Amino acid sequence: MTRRLPFLVAAAAAFCFLLGITPGWVHQPAAVTAFGRLPVLSEGRFKPLDSVARSTLLVIKGSQTIVLPGKEPTVLTPDQWLLDVMFAPEKADAYKVFYIDDPDLIALVGKSEANLSIHYHSFNEIAPHIAEIEAQEKLAEPVGAQARNHFQSSVVQLYGNLSHYLRLRRAVVPDGSKDFLGELIHLQENLVEGVDAVRAKEEGKPHDEAKAAALMEEGQKFVGMSESTDLLAIPPDEGDDPNAWHNAGHALLETFGKGEVNPAVFAYAGMAYAWRGNQTESFEHILGLYQASLAKHFPRQVEKARIETVFNAAQPFYAGMWMYLGAFLFAALSWIRWPEPARLSAVGLVGVGWVVTTVGIATRMWLEGRPPVTNLYSSALFIGWGSVALCLVLEVIYKNAIGTAAAGMIGFATLIIAHHLAMAGDTLEMMRAVLDSNFWLGTHVVVVATGYASTYLSGALAIIYILRGIFTRTLDKATADSLARMVYGIVCFATLFSFVGTVLGGIWADQSWGRFWGWDPKENGALIIVIWNALILHARWAGMVRQRGLMCLAVFGNIVTSWSYFGTNMLGVGLHSYGFTQAAFWWLTAFVASQLAIIALANLPLDKWRSFRPGPA
């Protein structure tokens, strides 16, 4: 059994991932899945409605599922939730999706002291207090993000979430409309006479005042729709710029000049009517006709939306996170029992996890049409990916499960970081203007991120050395020597890539900003990483430190790299402060404290280390 264990473990991991991308595995009707694949233009890029639903839920709720209470709780998928938000808001307004964790803000939305522990609230519960929330938001907004207290940050966040929710709710159907399809049919039937009446009124000629007033009232409604959403769900007319999509309100305003209601708006209104009335067949029929029209005139957008929907359902980085955790556990098991079967199982899990994340990163690159590193989220993915690749190389060379243990630890940690960074919204966002893209940008970010990954890997190997030496008897001389060689070699690699990446960054800055070096906090951080790695090599070459000293310096390299990677973004100054997130400050502080604690442990006398302590365990 133990001989077949590695194959079974790797096969099970691959099977679970492939099962996730199987269409039949999605727990929602096929028509709902098809609706989620409809392309829209949002936040500067084409994406499926499925991505809109998922990213919105992550921002306002912190998760992508909604559980409706009852004797048999019902789980809503993101696409089902979005359908209710857009087409049946009276239902969606009752779903508890708004996360609030500040006690003062919970009290502000009308909750008594007995309910302060309830963090999820519905729009219906919050709506009566929107005026108070808006007033508090106006007071908190002028305060800098770093200077806000928890209540102020929570108010700003909640107000933004409410605004985002309302923009979705008003995307294709106006507020308060119970039969938008009927309204559009009536508009189409009376459009010509209404337009003639309005023109005659403007020219001072005899006209039908009732028809003119009715059309002008419709126009005001469409202006409100146009100004209340940023979701561009309506494609352009045939022959127009294929990227010039607009919102439903704007398309309806054009109706007055074209003489007919936009067919895409008609399609959404028909889907809304069918969804509200639980008319499944009608919903599928209208959706199918609209899909066929989009596929005919906008095949590229439809295909990208389809691929992104499959990517969303597969969740490759979530799957890889658990594979890496399993790999770490198997690697640790190999040091206790079943050395070779457990080690090979760990190698298999790391290999499958790395392939899965590689597919995920490659898919993101295809969807964005950009290099693998464009924001903090993608940099976390790439750093983990690069570190795991280096760990696999180490494992092939040394075959002692140290490489797989480090791969599992770094891979899991970086994907956890990426998961929390995804809470900020769309991770495939358009590149910021400050990051004007060219060849040097693509090479700079990839090379410098490889340097980050290598420095973290040397720190992770050093942590394995210290913890195994202190708490186990498995750090024999051969293992300690191999770990020292690994750390030394990886630091050499990290120094090279950090230095080259920093120089390439200067070349890019010279072309984009007109100067090679400007002592920006991020630039200083990159330089500090190069200097610190060079210091480690110098200390080792000069005999200033031995194995234990080398490990302590490598662990401190984790702190140096984290400061350059995250800390400089939190200063709120310089050209690279766009990634600021207040919550990350406390996580960074906790991480630094943990690394200092490990360094302190490493400085215990060697007779306190179990691996070096004489006598039985």
N, C-alpha and C positions, 0 to 999 in steps of 0.2 A: 504493500500500500504506500509506504513512504517513498518508493522509487517512482510511483506514478503521481505523487502529490504535486510536484512543480507543474506538470502538464495540466492536471485538473484545475489547479488554482488559476493559472493563466487563461485557460479555456473558459472557466466560469466568469472571469472578469470581462473577457472579450464578448461573451454571450450576453451578459447583462447590458453592456454598452450598446451592442447591435440591436438588442430588443427595444431599447429606448428610442431608436430612430425608425422603428417599424411603424407605419401609419396606423395600423390597427391597435397599437398599444396606447394611443392617446385616448384618455377617458372622456371623450366628448363626441357628439354626433359629427358625421362627416361634413355636414353643411356648416357647422360652427367652425370646424377646421378650415374649410374653404373661405369663410368670411375672414378669418384671421390672416389669410394669405393675400388679401386685397392690398395692392400697393398704395401708399400715400406719400406725400412729401412733408416731412416734419423735421424740425431742427436742422435744416440744411441738407438733408439727404433723403433718398427714397428708402422706405422701410415698409414691412408688412404691418397691418393693424395688430397682429400678434405681438410684435415688438413694442408697439405703443402701449398695449395693455400690460405687458410684463414689466416694462421699465416704470410705468406709472404706479403700478401696485408696489414695486420695490421701494419707490420713493415715499409714497404716502402711508404704506402699511408695513414695509419691511419684509414682506414675503410675497409669493406669487399665487397663493391660494386663499380662498375664502371658505370658511366652514359656516354654513347656516344652521342655527340651533334647531332642535326638534327631537322627536322620539327616535327618528333615524336621521342623524345629521347629514346634510347635503353638502358636498364639496363642489364649489364653482371653479372652473378653470379661468385663466385670465381672459380668454376670448368670450366666454359666457358672461363674465362680469362686464366687459366692454360693450357687448350687445345690449345689456340692460341699461348701462349708463347712457348710451347714445339713443336707444329706441324705446326704453321703458324706464325712464328716470325715477318714476314713483316707486319702483321696486329697488333700484340701485341706491336711492337715497336712504333706504333703511338698513343697508349693509354696513356693518361696523368695520370700516377700513381705515379710519384716520387714527394714527398712533400718536398718543399724547402721554408723556411720562413726567411732566412737571406738575407737581401738586397744585400750585397756584393757578396754572392754566386750566387744569381739570376743574378746579372750583369756578373759574371764570365761565366755563361752558355749562354751568348750572348743576354740577355734581355736588352732592353733600359729602361731608367728611367720611361717611360710611362707604362712599363709592370712589374714594381717591385712589384705590388700588386697581381700578378698572382703566386700562390704558387704551382700549379700542372703542371708538365712538363712531356713530353714523352721521351722515350729513344732516338728517332730520334733527338729531340732538344738538348739533352745533349751529344750525341755521339761525335760530332765534338770537344768537349771540354774535353774529358776524360783525355787526356794527362796533361792538366792544372790542372784538379781536382786531378789526381794522384800525381802530383808534390806538390800541397798544402797539400795533405794527408800525404805525407812523411815528410813534415815539421811539421805537427801538431801531428803526432803519437808519437814522443818521449816526447811530453809535457804530463804531467800527466792529467788524466781525470778531476781532480778538478781544475787544473790551466789553462785549455783551455778557451779561450774566445768563444763567441757565434759562430763566423765565423769558428774557428777551430773545434768546436764540430760538426757544421753542415757539414763541409767538410768530417770529419771522418765518420759521419753517412751516407752521400750520397755515398761515395766511397764504404762503406760496402753494402749498398742497391744495388748499381750497380753490385757489385761482386755476390751478392746473385741472382739477376735477371739473370745474364749471366750463372751462374751455372745451373739454371733451364732451360734456353733456350738450353743449350748444353747437357741436361741430357740423351736423347735417340737418338737425331738426330744431326749430326755434323753441324757446322756453314756453311751456304752457300749451303747446299744440297737441291735441288729442288725435287729430286726423290730418296730418300734414299732406298725405297723398290726396285727400279730397280737396284740400285747399289749393294744391297745385293744379288739379284737374279743373277746378272752377276758374283759376287764374288763366289757364290755357284757353278755356272756352270764351273768356271775356277780354282776352288780352288786346286784340286789335281795336275793339271799341273803346276800351279803357285808355289805350295810348292815344287814340284820336281825340278823346275827350280832354286829356291832359294837354295835348298840343294846342287844341282850340282854346282852352282856358288861358294858356300862356300867351296866346296871340290876341286875346280879348274877343274871340269869336263866340257865337252861340255854342253851347256844349251841354252834355249830360253831367250835371254837377255830382250826382250820386256815384256814377262810374269813375269820374275823375278823382273824387275823394277816396273811393275804395282802392284804386290803384296806387294813389299816393300813400295811403296807409300801409299797403303791402310793401311799398318801396322803403318806408321807414323801418319796417320789420326786417327787411333784407339788409339794410345798412347796419342794424343792430347785430344781426348774425355775422356779417362780414367783420365787424370790429371786435367780436367776442371770442374768436377762436384763431389759433395759429396752425390748425391742422388742415393741410391742403389736400383734400380728398378727391377733388374734381379734376379730371384730366383736361388738357386743352383740346380745342377743336382740331379736326384733321387738317393738316397743312401748317398748323402753328408750331411754335417751338415746343418740342416734346418735353422739355423740362419746365415749361411755364404753367405748372399746375396752380390752381387757386382754390379758395374755400367755397363752401356752398353758397354763402351770402353773396360773395362777389359774382359767382356764376348766375345767381338769380337776378342780380341787378343788370347783368348783360341781357337778360331776357327781354327787357323793354326795347332794346335796340334791335335784337335779332328776330323778335316776333314769335318765339317759341321757347318753352321751358327746356333747360339743359337736360338731355336724356340721362346723364349720370345722376343728377339731383333727383330726377324721377325714380331712378333705380333705387337709390338710398331711401327715398320716401316710401316706395313700395315694400322694401325689406322691413322698414320700420313698422308699417301697417301690419304685415304678416307676422312679424315677431311679437308685437303687442297682442295680436289676436290668437297666438299659438297656432297659426296656420302653416304647419311645417312644409307641406307640399308647395304652397305658394311662395314661401320664403326660398326654398331650394330652386324653384323655377326662375324667379327674378334674379337670384344670385347667379345662377348658371348663365343666363343671358348676358348679365353685366360682365362676368368673367370672360365669356367668349369675345365680347367687344374689346375688352382690355387686351386680351391675348393677341387679337388681330392687329391692333393699332400701337400697342406698347409692349411688345414681346420682351424687351430687355428688362424693363421694370418688373414685369410679371415673373420672369425667371429669377431675378435677384430676390424678390419677395418670397418666392417658393423655397429657394435655398436657405434663406435666413430663417424661415419658419421651421424647416427641418433642423437647422442648427440650434434654434431655441429649444426645440423638443428634446434633442439629444443631450443637451447640457454637458458638453464634453469636459469642461473644467470642473464641474461638480463631480462627475464620475471619476475623473483623474485624481481629485482630492482624496477620495476614499481608497482608491487603488494605492496611492502613495502611503496613506496611513497603514494599510494592510501590509505593504512592503516593509515598512519600518518594524512592525510587530514581528514579521517572519524573520527579519534580519536579527532582531534581538533574541528571538527563539533559537536561532542557529548558534548563538554563543552559549546556550544552556543545554539544548538537546537537539538531536537530529541535525548535526552541523551542515551536511551537504544537501539533504532534501529541503530543509528550511531556507538555506541560502539560495538555492536555485528557485524556490518558490518566490522569494523576495525579488530575485533578478527578473523572473517572469512578470510579476506585478509591476515592477518599475518599467520594464520594457513596454508592456501594454499601456500603462498610464502615460508614458512618454509619447507613444504613437498617437494615442487619443488626443493629448494636448497639442501635438504637432498638427493633427488634422484640424483642431479647433483654431489654432493660430493661423494656419494657412487659409482657412475659410474666412476668418476676419480680414486677412490681407486682401483676399479676392473681393469681398464685399466693400471694403474701403477703397481699394485701389491704391494702397499706401504701404510703406514699410511696416514691419511688425510692431514698432514702438512709436506711438503718437500721443499717448497721455499716460497718467499714472497707472491706470488700470492695465493697459497693454504692457507697460514696463514691468509690472509685477508678474504678469504671465511670462514675459520673455526672460526675465531674470531666473524664475523658477525653471523654465524650460532649458536654458543654457546650463544651469547648475546641475540638473539631472543628467544632461548629456555628458558632462564632465565626470559625474559620478559613475555612470555606466562604463566609461573608459577606465576609471580607476578599478572598478570591480573586475573588468576583463583582465587587467594586469595583475592585481594582487589576490583576487579570489578569496577574500576573507570576510565578506559581508559588511565591511566598513563603508564601501562605496554605496551599497544599497541602503544601508541605514541612513547615511547622510542624504541620499536622494529622497528617501521617504520623508525625512524631517524637513528638508528645504522645500520639496515639492508641495507637501501639505501646508506648510506655513505660508508660502507665497500665494497659493490658491485661496487660502482663507483671507489673506489680505486683499486679494483681488475681489473676492465675494463681497467684502465690506465696502470696497471702493465702488462697487456696482450700485450701492444704495443711493449714490448721488444722481443716478439717471442713466441715460443712454450711453453705453460704453463705446459705441461706434460713432461717437460724435465727430463732427467735422473738425479738422485740425485748426487750432487757434491761429489768429492772424499773426501773432508774434512768432509763430513757428512757420515762417514762410518756407515752403517745401522746395528743396532742390536736391541734387545728388549728394552734396556734402552733409545735408541734414540726415538723409537716410543712412549714410555710412557712419556718421558721428553717433547717432542714438543707438545703433546696433552695436558698434564697437564698445562704447562706453558702458552700455548695459551688460555686455559680456564681461567687462572689467568688474562691475558691481557683482555679477553672479559669481565670478571666481573668488572675489574677496569674501563674500558670504560663505562660499563652499569651504575655504580654508578655515574660517571661523567655526563652521559646523563640525569639521573634522577635529578641530582642537577641542571642542566641547565633548565629542565622543571620547577623545583621549583622557580628558580630565575626569569625566563621570565614570567611565569604565575603570580608571585607575583607583578612584576613591571608593567606589561602592561595590566593585566586583573584584574577583581574582583573575579575570580574563585578560588583563593587560600584561602579557608576558613580554620579554625583551624583544622578541621577533615582531610582535604586534606593535609595540611602542616605536621600534625603529621604522617599520613600514609607515605608520601614521606620521612620523616626523618627516619622512621623505615625501609623503603625499602633500603635507602642508607646505613644505618648502617649495616643491614643484608648482603647486597651485598659486602660491604667492608670486613666484616668478612670472607665471602666466598672467596673473591679475595686474602686476606692475606694468607689463608690456601693453596690455589692452587698455588699461586706465590711462596711461600716458598717451598712446596713439589716439584714443577716443577724445581726450581733452584737446589735443592739437587739432584734430579734425573739427571739433566744436569751435575752435578759434577761427579756422578757415571759413566755416559756415557763417560765423558771426561777422567776419570781415565782409563777406559778400552780401549778407542780409541787412546788417546794421551799420556797416562802414567802419568797424573797428575790430581788431583781433582779440583784444582783452579789455575788460572794463571793470574788473574787480566786483562783478555781480556776485551775490551770495552763492548762487549755484556754481558759478565758475570757481569761486574760492573752495567750495566743498569738493569739487572734482580734483582740484590741485592738492587738497589735503589728503585725499585718498592715495594719490600717486606718492606723495611724500611719506605717508605712513607705511605703505608697502615697501618703499625703498628703505625706510628705517628698519623694518623687520629684516630685510635681506642683509643690510649692513651689520646689524647686531649679530646675526647668525654667522656671516662671513668672518667678522672680527673676533668671534669667540666670546662676545659679551653675554650671550645667553646660550643655554643648552636646550634640551627638549622641553622642559617645563616652561622655561621663559619664552621659548618660541610659541608655545601654545597660548600663553597668556597674552602675548602681543597679537596673535591671530584673533583671539576672542575680542580684544579691544577693537580690532578692525571692523567687527560687526557694528560697533557703536559709531565709529567714524563714517562708515558707509551709510548707515541709517540716517545720520545727520545730513549728509550730502543728498541722500535720496528723498527723504521726507522733511527733515528739519528746516532746510532752507526755504521750502515752500511755505512754511508756517510763519515766516517772519513778516509776510505781507508787504515786502519791499522787493524791488528788483524786477527783472524781466521774466523771472521764472516762478513768481508767487501765485500763479493761476491755480495751482493744485491745493490751495489751503483748505484744510478741514479741521475744525476745532476739536472734534472727538479724537482725531488721530494723535493729538498732543499727549493725551493721557496714556494711550497705547504705546507711544514712543517712549514716554517716561518709564512705563512698566518694563519695556524691553531693555532699556539701558540699565535699569536696576537689576534685572535678571542677569545680564552679562557681567556687571560688576560683582554680583554675588558669586558667579561661577569663577571669576578671577580670584576672588577672596578664598574660595574653596581650594583652588589650585595651589595657593600659597601655604596650605597646611603642611606641617612637617611630613616628610615622606613616610615616616613610620606610622602615620595616621591613614595612609592610603592602603586599602585592603590588598591591592595587588603587590605592594612592596613590603607589607607587614609580614614578619617571620611567623612561622607556626601555622597550625590548621586554621581553616576559615571559621 
